[in-house]
């Protein structure tokens, strides 16, 4: 347990320090949201209707951007080999690393959401709904993305491939995240139905992600 | 003949070489029989002659999913039993599966235009098939991104097994989300709702396309084994040249 706690503390510390890049995700998120009015036009009513979708897409792309940090830095300085060889089960270590990554890179996105919602003319309850769906959905993005990150470690230039491999897996999360937040804003479906499916996807990815990532790390590193 | 005896690539090559002509002949027969039967089938009272796209579309869609299933089993063979032919099977099945998925999407949209009035609709079944196609392409890209075949095999095997989660979603998408695509009508609880005039040619073409997959897959596996032999011979030659 102490080993996992140490890994979580270490990863968060590295991610938040200079060069860690966790907060670049938020900056990227902001940039995507700012770009949208230029693309679709500054029509406030339209932006309000598209708001949840824009926020979700921005969060998805931002979390994808930070994903390849999950294992590559450790692979470069050799600490990944030590992690694989240690007595702690690799599955648990992967889960701990993903948790740390989510705390450092995913949570700031959720905190930034209401501010960005203001830019998109979303009212308080709508922003709150998007925040709730992001809170339930971003763990799924991190934990399925971790599989791609672990596969990409074995490759020399995995960045682009990572996006191709991970994005199809994240489509269900996007569908139910956006439909839950739309349901909260305009209806007609109740918020609970898509939201509970979103939670189910997150829980499923919490189970599958660490095992698949650990398997591909073991295979990829030889 | 046990599966473990097939592990010897040389024995596999001889067996595949002996089987291939027979399989190809059986494929041609079944496809010819099924497709002519399909052409001769009566027009549907609602859909007219366009219903005949079904005899190509439905088997392709079935096989698109079946091939991923085959790849998943092969991936288990790679990861768990380290069967030497498993990764060859998985690698060569991917492009064939991608082709079946592509054909299912294309014939589906050609069928959709007169029936639904649109080539494409973001319906659950169509979207999940498109995702399957993207995953096939991603998998092929992964195979090509890693130089060492055995390493690529293990990475791809993990991704294949993760992607298998999509299969039940595709299968049940028409029951869970009641959208444009019609619900399951051939394999369902309570028997098929299809008329015999359509069901029999459909089953025959399904067998024909399955045989086609088997033929193409065996031939592709044979090519892949030979390609790997050439590669290792070239490596040996290169290292010998370096030593000299």
Interface residues (C-beta under 8 A of the other chain):
Chain A: X144 X147 X151 X154 X155 X157 X158 X161 X164 X165 X167 X168 X169 X171 X172 X204 X208 X212 X215 X216 X219 X220 X222
Chain B: X79 X127 X131 X134 X135 X137 X138 X141 X142 X145 X146 X151 X154 X155 X157 X158 X159 X161 X162 X163 X165 X169
